């Protein structure tokens, strides 16, 4: 398909003639005959015809020239960024020796008939360290730590986990034989007390690990004990930084179970649970992966021995590593490494420097520039003529294809002993497609006008997107006088989120991390006007619950209609892809029952929408407000679908 012809100059033949005649009146007022029969006007029309042809040719400038024009004003295309997530490697059974997962280990999603597998590679090495239980201690609030290992192992007594009755702050400590950072640990507990008063689905407990920075929370993969109510297994993901430490004179890798305040309306322990036997072992580990495939020893050709030579990698875009590409050339001393630099401004004639365009994969050697005195200055070294050039290692990938849902990464492409399965417990985020020429054309005037300074609200939005291109939505609002003071700017950041299977977003996916907010804040703080107060944070999410009753056509599957109605509601009331234009629910736009009525009426199989009621809800506590037909949102607010209820009436109901 041909590229669309840009309209760089919209003037045509007649406009050139009219402009020339106006200039004649200004510069040569004695020339009064402007009729087409005048020889001078004939010359004007001839020149106008030639100018019209030049403009026509200019407007057929190809995309390559557009990139060259943008480069002249310092505008380069943003490369694609790669999605990242954490992947857990589960062992087939506990091992006596450490199991190593090297850097570059590849995992992937399942390949289907319509979709290729999305490949990820580990960014850092992982060691699954074996462990076992060495010590068991109890610490009651306000009392020293008591070692109960002998009571458990030697005497075979039932050890109370907490005080009687339990109090907030009581702890049960487990001392492991080794530190197990980034590992998954299984605690097998045999309890003799059942039904101690807590909700086994939400027990008032938190599991923590001792690290170099103090106690840090562990992620609970599953709790088969129901809050220490029954015998079972507790699987914990230990955070990185877990270290050996001494507690009551005993050195171990410490984990603890601490009693916390129960949630509102939740029951608390009436009596302390006890343990009769405890076993611990390591069953897996977690490490960071990036959407990228590693390419090794790719031949790029031979050096011409001339400055400014350009070579192109076979795969693009290139994922930014350090270095992004390990380039080598061969000479009589063997293979020589070349370093990738952003530009050649500081490169001397003996520096082995090259530049890389991560978007296209083009590698450029240093140019030779003629100085004012007539001499040539070489920026960066030139490889000897005929020298083979190869890319020793680089990684290619990136783009929105890497934003996969949690549980989608399940294939181990690199064979590892004792590893039975892999899984990503959270969705992969951060994948952004590379910038197109059309997008760069829109950004270029804004960049030239703002000159790296944030003055207007639009300037703040554009600069915030540049600081965090992986975000889903960014908007900028004037701050409230009472909240942030005069001359305040409020930047709202909505992170990229991938729905779980079924199209449902979890509330925690929409809360931006501290690292993301800090990055945007630092970037904008360096470019804001003096005196402008800046606040960067998430929007306020207003939970909305729809309770509706619909009638299905005769003979239609009621369960299918119910599922499709739920999908339609979650899709329409979505902060990322909801709204009338499917571009995300507009900030501050109210939710009305009539609009929801129309959404349900379009669901296939729905004959009649009988009733629609809206309830404001709190996504954190789950509490719902009174029924209403309209929910108003403040300017910095977005909707969040929370537990919709649709009743479908079918045949004979």
C-alpha positions in Angstrom: 0.0 0.0 0.0 1.4 3.4 -1.0 2.2 5.9 1.8 -0.2 8.9 2.0 1.2 12.0 0.3 1.9 14.7 2.8 0.7 18.2 2.1 3.8 20.3 3.0 2.8 23.3 0.8 -0.9 23.6 -0.2 -0.3 26.5 -2.6 -1.3 25.9 -6.3 -0.7 27.6 -9.7 -3.4 30.4 -9.4 -2.3 31.3 -5.9 1.3 31.7 -7.1 0.1 34.0 -9.9 -2.0 36.1 -7.6 0.8 36.4 -5.1 3.2 37.5 -7.8 0.8 40.2 -9.1 0.5 41.6 -5.6 4.2 41.8 -5.2 4.3 43.6 -8.6 2.0 46.3 -7.3 4.3 46.7 -4.3 7.7 46.6 -6.0 6.9 47.9 -9.5 3.9 50.2 -9.3 4.6 51.5 -12.9 3.7 48.0 -14.2 -0.1 48.4 -14.6 -0.9 45.9 -17.4 -1.7 42.6 -15.6 -3.8 41.0 -18.3 -2.9 37.5 -19.5 -1.9 39.0 -22.9 1.0 40.9 -21.3 4.4 39.2 -21.9 5.4 39.9 -18.3 2.4 38.1 -17.0 3.2 35.2 -19.3 6.6 34.9 -17.6 4.9 35.1 -14.2 2.5 32.2 -15.2 5.5 30.2 -16.5 7.4 30.6 -13.2 4.1 29.8 -11.3 3.7 26.6 -13.3 7.2 25.5 -12.5 6.7 26.4 -8.8 3.5 24.3 -8.8 5.4 21.3 -10.2 8.1 21.8 -7.5 5.5 21.8 -4.7 3.8 18.7 -6.2 7.2 16.9 -6.0 7.8 18.2 -2.5 4.5 16.9 -1.3 5.5 13.4 -2.5 8.4 13.3 0.0 8.8 9.7 1.2 8.8 8.7 4.9 12.6 8.4 4.9 12.9 12.1 4.2 10.4 13.0 6.9 12.6 11.2 9.4 15.6 13.1 8.1 13.7 16.4 8.5 12.7 15.5 12.0 16.3 14.5 12.8 17.5 18.0 11.7 15.4 19.5 14.5 16.4 16.9 17.0 13.3 14.7 16.9 14.0 11.0 16.8 11.4 8.2 17.0 10.9 6.7 20.4 11.9 3.0 20.3 9.6 0.2 21.5 9.8 -0.7 25.2 9.6 -4.3 26.5 7.1 -5.6 29.0 8.4 -7.1 32.2 7.0 -9.4 34.9 8.0 -11.9 37.5 8.0 -15.6 36.7 8.1 -18.4 39.3 10.0 -21.5 38.5 8.4 -24.4 40.5 10.5 -27.5 41.2 9.2 -31.0 40.8 10.3 -31.9 44.3 12.6 -30.4 47.0 16.2 -30.7 46.2 19.3 -31.1 48.4 21.5 -29.0 46.2 20.9 -25.5 44.9 19.2 -25.2 41.5 20.5 -22.4 39.2 18.4 -20.6 36.7 20.9 -18.6 34.5 20.4 -15.3 32.9 18.8 -15.5 29.5 16.6 -18.5 30.4 13.6 -18.3 28.0 10.0 -18.9 28.9 6.9 -18.2 26.7 3.2 -18.2 26.4 1.3 -21.0 24.7 1.3 -20.9 20.9 -2.2 -21.1 19.3 -3.5 -21.4 15.8 -4.0 -17.6 15.6 -1.3 -16.2 17.9 2.4 -16.8 18.0 4.1 -17.5 21.3 5.4 -14.4 23.2 8.9 -15.1 24.4 10.4 -13.8 27.7 14.0 -14.1 29.0 15.3 -13.8 32.5 17.2 -10.6 33.3 19.1 -11.9 36.3 20.2 -15.2 37.7 18.2 -17.1 40.2 19.4 -19.7 42.7 16.8 -21.9 44.4 18.4 -22.5 47.7 17.4 -25.7 49.7 16.3 -25.2 53.3 14.8 -26.9 56.2 13.5 -25.9 59.6 16.1 -25.5 62.4 14.3 -23.3 65.0 10.8 -22.5 66.1 10.2 -19.5 68.5 7.3 -17.6 69.9 7.2 -13.9 70.7 4.3 -12.5 72.6 3.7 -8.8 72.6 5.9 -7.0 75.2 7.8 -10.2 76.1 11.2 -11.6 74.9 11.5 -14.3 72.3 11.0 -17.9 73.7 12.7 -20.8 71.9 10.2 -23.7 71.6 12.2 -25.9 69.3 12.9 -28.6 71.9 9.2 -28.7 72.9 8.3 -29.3 69.3 11.0 -31.8 68.3 12.1 -33.6 71.5 9.0 -33.5 73.8 6.4 -33.7 71.0 4.3 -31.1 72.8 1.6 -29.0 71.2 3.2 -25.5 71.0 0.8 -22.5 71.3 1.4 -20.1 68.5 0.4 -17.0 70.3 -0.6 -15.8 73.8 -3.8 -17.0 75.4 -6.0 -15.3 74.2 -4.0 -14.0 71.2 -3.2 -10.3 71.0 -2.2 -8.1 68.1 1.6 -8.2 67.6 2.0 -11.8 68.8 4.5 -13.7 66.5 5.4 -17.3 65.6 9.0 -17.4 64.2 10.4 -20.0 61.9 14.2 -20.3 61.6 15.4 -21.8 58.3 18.8 -23.4 57.7 19.7 -20.9 55.0 18.6 -17.6 53.6 16.2 -18.1 50.7 15.9 -14.7 48.8 13.3 -14.8 45.9 12.4 -18.4 46.7 9.1 -20.1 47.4 9.1 -21.9 50.7 6.6 -24.5 51.9 5.7 -24.7 55.7 3.9 -27.9 56.5 2.0 -27.3 59.8 0.1 -29.9 61.9 -2.4 -28.0 64.0 -4.6 -29.5 66.8 -7.0 -26.6 67.3 -9.9 -26.2 64.8 -12.3 -23.3 64.6 -10.5 -20.8 66.7 -12.8 -17.9 65.7 -11.3 -16.4 62.6 -12.5 -16.3 59.0 -10.2 -18.9 57.3 -10.4 -16.9 54.0 -9.2 -13.6 55.6 -7.3 -14.5 58.8 -5.8 -11.5 60.8 -2.3 -12.7 60.0 0.6 -11.4 58.0 3.7 -13.5 57.0 7.0 -11.7 56.9 10.7 -12.3 56.3 13.8 -10.7 57.8 15.9 -8.8 55.3 18.7 -6.3 55.3 16.0 -3.6 55.5 14.1 -5.2 58.4 10.9 -7.2 58.3 9.3 -7.3 54.8 5.9 -8.9 53.9 5.9 -12.2 52.1 3.3 -13.0 49.4 1.1 -15.9 50.4 0.7 -18.2 47.4 -1.8 -20.4 49.3 -2.7 -21.1 52.9 -4.1 -24.6 53.4 -4.3 -24.1 57.1 -7.1 -21.5 56.9 -5.2 -19.1 59.3 -3.7 -21.9 61.4 -7.1 -23.5 61.9 -6.2 -27.0 60.5 -3.3 -29.0 59.3 -2.0 -28.0 55.9 0.6 -26.2 53.9 1.5 -22.5 53.7 3.4 -21.5 50.6 5.3 -18.2 50.9 7.2 -16.2 48.3 10.1 -14.8 50.2 11.2 -11.3 49.1 14.7 -10.6 47.8 17.2 -9.5 50.4 16.4 -12.3 52.8 19.5 -12.8 54.9 20.8 -14.9 57.8 20.4 -13.1 61.2 20.6 -13.9 64.9 17.5 -14.1 67.0 17.7 -15.1 70.7 21.2 -16.3 70.0 20.2 -18.5 67.1 21.3 -17.8 63.5 18.9 -18.6 60.8 16.9 -17.3 57.9 13.9 -16.0 59.8 10.2 -16.0 58.8 7.4 -15.1 61.0 3.6 -15.1 61.3 2.3 -12.0 63.0 -1.2 -11.3 64.4 -2.7 -8.1 63.0 -5.9 -6.1 63.5 -8.8 -7.8 61.8 -10.7 -6.1 59.0 -13.9 -4.3 59.8 -16.6 -6.8 60.6 -14.2 -9.8 60.6 -13.9 -12.1 63.7 -10.7 -12.3 65.8 -9.0 -15.3 67.5 -10.8 -16.5 70.6 -8.1 -19.0 71.5 -4.5 -19.6 70.3 -3.9 -22.2 67.6 -1.2 -24.8 68.3 1.3 -26.7 66.2 2.3 -30.3 66.7 4.8 -30.6 63.9 6.5 -28.3 61.4 8.5 -29.0 58.3 10.0 -26.5 55.8 11.5 -26.8 52.4 12.1 -24.8 49.2 10.0 -25.6 46.2 10.7 -22.8 43.7 12.0 -19.3 43.0 10.9 -16.1 41.3 12.9 -13.8 39.0 12.4 -10.9 36.6 11.8 -11.6 32.9 11.6 -9.3 29.9 9.8 -9.7 26.6 12.9 -10.4 24.4 14.7 -13.1 22.5 18.5 -13.3 22.6 20.3 -13.3 19.2 23.9 -14.4 19.2 26.8 -14.3 16.7 24.9 -12.6 13.9 27.1 -11.8 10.9 26.6 -8.2 9.6 29.1 -8.2 6.7 32.5 -6.7 6.2 33.9 -3.2 6.8 34.5 -1.0 3.9 37.2 0.9 5.7 35.3 4.2 5.1 33.9 6.6 7.7 30.1 6.6 8.3 29.5 3.0 7.3 26.0 1.8 8.2 24.9 -1.8 8.9 21.6 -3.2 9.9 20.7 -6.0 12.4 18.4 -8.7 11.1 16.0 -8.3 14.0 14.4 -5.1 15.3 13.5 -3.4 17.6 16.4 -3.8 20.0 15.6 -4.1 23.7 17.7 -1.6 25.7 20.4 -3.5 27.7 23.8 -2.4 28.9 25.2 -2.7 26.3 22.2 -3.0 24.0 24.4 -4.7 21.3 27.8 -6.3 21.8 29.4 -5.5 18.4 32.7 -7.0 17.4 35.1 -6.7 14.5 38.0 -9.1 13.6 41.6 -8.1 13.0 45.0 -9.7 13.4 44.6 -9.5 17.3 41.3 -11.3 17.3 37.8 -10.0 17.9 37.6 -6.4 19.1 34.6 -5.0 21.1 32.9 -1.7 20.0 30.9 0.4 22.5 27.5 1.8 21.7 27.3 5.6 22.4 24.3 8.0 22.0 26.4 10.3 19.7 29.9 10.9 18.4 30.4 14.4 19.9 32.9 13.2 22.4 34.5 10.4 20.3 38.1 10.6 19.1 39.7 8.9 16.1 40.9 6.0 18.2 37.7 5.3 20.1 35.8 2.2 19.0 32.4 3.8 19.1 29.2 3.1 17.2 25.6 4.4 17.4 22.5 2.3 17.4 19.0 3.1 16.3 17.0 0.8 18.5 13.8 1.2 16.4 15.3 0.1 13.1 18.4 -1.8 14.3 20.8 0.3 12.2 24.4 0.5 13.4 26.5 3.5 12.3 30.3 3.9 12.5 31.7 7.4 13.1 31.8 10.0 10.3 34.6 12.2 9.1 33.8 15.9 9.2 35.8 18.6 7.4 37.0 21.3 9.7 37.1 25.1 8.8 40.8 24.8 8.1 40.2 22.2 5.4 41.4 19.2 7.5 39.3 16.1 8.1 38.4 15.1 11.7 37.4 11.5 12.4 34.7 11.0 15.0 35.2 7.4 16.2 37.5 4.8 14.8 37.1 3.1 11.5 37.2 -0.6 11.2 39.9 -2.0 8.8 38.8 -2.7 5.3 37.5 -6.2 4.8 37.3 -6.8 8.6 34.3 -9.1 9.4 31.6 -7.4 11.6 29.3 -9.4 13.9 26.8 -8.8 16.6 28.0 -11.0 19.4 24.8 -10.6 21.4 21.7 -8.5 21.5 18.0 -8.9 22.4 15.1 -8.1 20.2 11.5 -7.8 21.3 9.2 -5.2 22.9 5.9 -3.8 22.0 2.3 -4.2 23.3 2.3 -7.9 22.4 4.3 -8.5 25.6 1.5 -7.3 27.8 0.1 -10.7 28.7 -2.3 -11.6 31.5 -1.2 -13.4 34.6 -0.9 -17.1 34.2 -0.2 -16.8 30.5 3.5 -17.6 30.7 3.6 -21.3 31.1 6.1 -22.8 28.7 9.8 -23.4 29.6 11.8 -23.0 26.4 15.2 -23.5 28.0 15.6 -27.0 29.5 16.4 -26.8 33.3 16.8 -29.9 35.5 14.3 -30.4 38.3 12.0 -27.5 37.1 8.5 -28.9 36.5 6.6 -25.7 35.5 6.7 -21.9 35.3 4.0 -19.3 35.7 3.7 -15.5 36.0 1.7 -14.6 39.0 1.1 -11.0 37.8 0.4 -9.6 34.3 3.3 -8.4 32.2 3.3 -4.6 31.9 5.4 -1.9 30.3 5.3 -3.0 26.7 4.8 -0.1 24.3 5.0 -0.1 20.5 7.6 2.1 18.8 6.6 5.6 17.8 5.3 6.0 14.2 6.2 8.8 11.9 2.7 10.2 12.1 3.0 10.3 15.9 6.4 12.0 15.7 4.9 14.7 13.4 2.3 15.5 16.1 4.9 15.5 18.8 7.5 17.6 17.0 5.7 21.0 17.0 4.8 20.5 20.7 8.4 19.7 21.5 9.8 22.7 19.6 7.3 25.0 21.2 7.7 23.7 24.8 11.6 23.4 24.6 11.7 20.9 27.5 9.7 23.3 29.7 6.3 22.7 31.3 4.1 25.8 31.2 0.6 24.7 30.1 -1.3 21.7 31.2 -0.7 20.1 27.8 3.0 20.5 28.3 2.8 18.6 31.6 0.9 15.8 29.9 3.3 15.5 27.0 6.4 15.5 29.3 4.8 13.0 31.7 4.2 10.6 28.8 7.8 11.0 27.7 8.9 10.1 31.2 6.7 7.1 31.5 5.6 5.9 28.0 4.4 2.6 29.5 1.4 4.3 31.3 -2.1 3.8 29.9 -3.5 7.3 30.6 -2.1 10.6 31.9 -4.1 13.7 32.4 -3.3 17.1 34.0 -5.7 19.2 36.0 -5.3 22.5 37.8 -4.9 21.8 41.5 -7.5 22.9 44.1 -6.7 26.1 46.0 -7.2 24.4 49.4 -5.5 21.2 48.5 -2.3 22.2 46.8 -2.3 26.0 47.0 -2.2 28.6 44.2 -0.4 27.9 40.9 -0.8 24.1 41.5 -0.7 21.4 38.9 -2.1 17.9 39.5 -0.9 15.1 37.2 -3.0 11.9 37.3 -1.3 8.7 36.2 -3.2 5.5 35.3 -0.8 2.5 34.9 -1.0 0.0 32.2 -3.1 -3.0 33.3 -3.8 -6.3 31.6 -7.1 -7.9 32.5 -7.2 -11.3 34.0 -8.7 -14.1 32.0 -12.3 -13.2 31.6 -11.7 -9.5 31.1 -11.8 -8.4 34.7 -9.4 -5.8 36.2 -8.4 -6.0 39.8 -8.3 -2.7 41.7 -4.6 -3.1 42.7 -3.7 -3.2 39.0 -4.8 0.4 38.6 -2.7 1.8 41.4 0.7 3.1 40.1 3.8 2.0 41.9 6.0 4.4 43.9 8.9 3.9 41.4 6.6 5.1 38.5 5.3 8.1 40.4 8.8 9.1 41.6 10.1 8.9 38.0 7.4 11.1 36.6 7.7 13.6 39.5 11.5 13.9 39.1 11.2 14.4 35.4 8.5 17.1 35.7 10.1 18.8 38.7 13.2 19.6 36.6 11.1 21.2 33.9 8.3 23.1 35.8 8.2 26.8 36.2 9.6 28.2 39.5 6.7 28.7 41.9 4.5 26.0 40.4 3.4 23.4 42.9 3.3 19.9 41.5 1.3 16.8 42.7 1.6 13.5 40.9 -0.6 10.6 41.9 -3.4 8.2 40.9 -6.9 9.3 40.2 -9.7 8.7 42.6 -11.6 5.5 41.6 -15.3 5.5 42.1 -16.6 2.0 42.4 -19.9 1.3 40.6 -22.1 -1.7 41.0 -24.9 -2.3 38.5 -27.9 -4.4 39.6 -30.1 -5.2 36.6 -32.9 -7.5 35.6 -33.3 -8.5 31.9 -35.5 -10.8 29.9 -34.0 -13.2 27.3 -35.6 -14.3 24.0 -37.3 -17.6 24.0 -34.9 -20.5 23.5 -31.8 -18.5 24.3 -29.2 -19.9 26.7 -29.7 -17.9 29.9 -26.2 -18.5 31.3 -24.6 -17.2 28.0 -26.7 -14.1 28.1 -25.7 -13.5 31.7 -22.0 -13.8 30.9 -22.3 -11.5 27.9 -24.2 -8.9 29.9 -21.5 -9.0 32.6 -18.8 -8.7 29.9 -20.6 -5.7 28.4 -20.9 -3.9 31.7 -17.3 -4.5 32.7 -16.1 -3.4 29.2 -18.2 -0.2 29.2 -17.5 0.9 32.8 -13.7 0.4 32.4 -11.1 3.1 33.1 -8.9 2.0 30.3 -11.1 0.8 27.4 -14.5 1.9 28.5 -16.7 4.8 27.5 -18.5 5.5 24.2 -15.3 5.7 22.2 -13.6 2.6 23.9 -10.7 4.9 24.8 -11.2 4.8 28.6 -13.9 6.3 30.7 -13.6 10.1 30.6 -12.3 11.8 33.8 -15.2 13.2 35.8 -18.0 11.9 33.5 -21.0 10.8 35.5 -22.6 7.3 35.3 -26.3 7.2 34.4 -28.7 4.4 34.5 -30.1 5.2 31.1 -26.7 4.7 29.5 -26.3 1.4 31.2 -29.8 0.5 30.1 -28.7 1.0 26.5 -25.6 -1.1 26.9 -27.6 -4.1 28.2 -30.2 -3.7 25.5 -27.5 -4.3 22.9 -26.4 -7.6 24.4 -27.3 -10.5 22.0 -30.2 -12.5 23.2 -31.7 -9.7 25.4 -35.3 -9.0 24.6 -36.1 -6.5 27.3 -34.2 -4.7 30.0 -36.6 -4.6 33.0 -34.7 -2.7 35.6 -31.3 -1.0 36.1 -30.1 0.3 39.5 -26.7 1.8 40.3 -24.9 1.6 43.6 -21.8 3.6 44.5 -19.2 1.2 46.0 -15.8 1.4 47.7 -13.3 -0.9 45.9 -11.2 -1.3 49.1 -13.8 -2.1 51.7 -16.5 -3.5 49.4 -19.2 -1.4 50.9 -22.1 -0.2 48.7 -24.1 2.9 48.9 -27.8 3.5 48.4 -29.5 2.7 45.1 -29.6 5.6 42.6 -30.0 6.3 38.9 -27.0 8.6 38.6 -23.5 8.7 40.2 -21.6 11.9 39.8 -17.8 11.9 39.6 -15.4 14.7 40.5 -12.9 15.9 37.8 -10.0 13.8 39.0 -12.2 10.6 39.2 -12.6 7.5 37.1 -15.1 4.6 37.3 -14.3 1.1 38.4 -16.6 -1.8 37.9 -17.3 -3.6 41.2 -19.2 -6.9 41.4 -22.1 -6.3 38.9 -25.3 -8.3 39.4 -27.4 -9.2 36.4 -30.6 -11.4 36.7 -31.7 -13.0 33.4 -35.3 -14.2 33.1 -35.7 -16.9 30.5 -38.3 -19.5 29.5 -40.8 -20.3 32.2 -39.0 -18.1 34.8 
